[in-house]
């Protein structure tokens, strides 16, 4: 087994905070990384289900309606969610393609400048924006008005708090 800190021994990832960390420090169960910089960074890997952030019914709707352009990932999934985050916050997300690393258990790694809860809120905010954009193209004014009315009552922070609470999310949970 490789030992962290030995030059040439393992791949590293440069975090948004400036720290460089061996990728072997991140495992499948990790949702947040307590960094030497003093901050906690959200950790996401490609095998984490999108239901970590969004209710199953919404993931199903996204899978039915969002057309992906990737043959490798033909179905809307966690990499697509993190792609939206990366597009919006390119300097605040570090990524690593570890598909050639057999000992980590995942192919893609994202480590953000945000903690896990804030990343969760950002993903919900971005999905709501995506939905608003889609609804704005509807030819039914009543549908557009209904969606806009419901969004006025929607509080992202409250949603994330309730979702995480209902899912009983703790440090050992797969969906944190």
TASULJO-V891011 format. One record per pair of residues at least 24 apart in sequence whose ideal C-beta (glycine too) atoms are under 10 Angstrom apart, sorted by the first residue. I is the first residue (numbers start at 1). J is the second residue. Records with the same first field share a line. If there is no record, write none. Layout:
BEGIN
I->J  J
END
This chain:
BEGIN
1->103
2->101  103
10->101  103  104
11->96  97  98  100  101  104  109
12->96
13->94  95  96  98  109  110  111
14->94  96  111
15->39  41  93  94  111  112  113
16->41  89  90  91  92  93  94  111  112  113  114
17->41  92  94  111  113
19->94  111
20->94
21->94  111
23->96  98  101  103  104  106  109  111
24->98  101  103  104
25->111
26->96  98  104  105  106  109  110  111
27->104  105  106
28->104  105  106  174
29->105  171  172  173  174  176
30->109  111  116  171  176
31->115  116  119  120  169  170  171  172  173  174  175  176
32->111  112  114  115  116  117  119  171  176
33->111  112  115  116
35->111  113
37->113
39->113  114  115
40->114  115  116  117  118
41->92  93  94  110  111  112  113  114  115  116  119
42->82  85  93  110  111  112  113  114  115  116  117  118  119  120  122  123  176
43->109  110  111  112  116  119  176
44->78  79  81  82  85  93  95  106  108  109  110  111  112  116  119  123
45->78  79  82  96  98  104  105  106  107  108  109  110  111
46->73  77  78  79  82  97  98  99  106  107  108  109  110
47->77  78  105  106  107  108  174
48->77  78  79  81  82  106  108  110  174  175  176
49->77  78  174  175
50->75  76  77  78  79  80  81  82  123  127  175
51->78  163  167  174  175
52->78  81  116  119  120  123  163  164  167  169  173  174  175  176
53->78  81  82  119  120  121  122  123  124  127  160  163  164  175
54->81  120  123  124  127  159  163
55->159  163  166  167
58->124  127  131
59->127
61->131
62->127  130  131
65->130  131  134
66->130  134
72->99  107
73->108
78->108  110  123
79->107  108  110
81->110  119  122  123  126  127
82->108  109  110  112  119  123
83->110
84->122  123  126  127  129  130
85->110  112  114  119  122  123  125  126
86->110  112
87->126
88->122  125  126  129
89->113  114  119  122  126
92->119  122
93->119
116->164  169  171  176
117->157  160  161  164  169  176
118->160
119->160
120->156  157  159  160  161  163  164  169  175  176
121->156  157  159  160  161
122->156  160
123->156  160
124->154  156  157  159  160  163
125->156  157  160
127->156
128->154  156  159
END
